Amino acid sequence: MAGGTTFHFTDEPLGTVLRRAFDAAVGKDVRLGGGPATIQQYVRAGLVDELHLAIVPLLVGRGERLLDHVAEGIEGYRVAEMVSSPAATHARLVRR
């Protein structure tokens, strides 16, 4: 992609994919991308150190909910920062 972003698609185990991402990042941050199902898998596996949630007051009525199916995994986080405006609330959750 323009700007140097590269995407790799794989069906390898989560830990393998994350290790490859860390190796490729050479000390830089690694960010997960994907839909709720992808993020949920990493949270449940305890592989996410920090979550940045942007919460927008928009009612759409359907779609996948990010925090469904992660009850045990999300208990290991605390809210480290929360900033709100009329347009959105940004919450930063970090692993305890």
Residue, then its C-alpha position, 0 to 999 in steps of 0.5 A: m500500500a501507499g506509505g509502506t503498509t503491508f498486510h499478510f493474511t494467514d491461518e497460523p496460530l495467534g502466538t505464531v502470527l504475533r511473534r512474526a509481527f514483533d520480529a518484523a517490527v524490530g522493537k516498534d509497536v505492533r497493532l492488531g487490525g481486523g474486526p471484532a472476532t479477530i480482536q476478541q481472539y487475541v484478548r481471550a488469549g491474553l496477547v493484548d497489552e493495551l486497547h484503545l477504544a473509540i466509542v461514538p454515540l451512534l446507534v446502528g442496531r446490528g453488527e458484531r460487538l467488540l466486547d462480546h465473548v471476552a468475559e474472562g479476558i477483559e477482566g485482566y484490564r483496567v481503564a488507564e485513561m478516558v477522554s470525552s467530547p460530544a463526538a466520541t469517548h476514547a478509553r485506553l485499557v491496559r493489562r493489569 
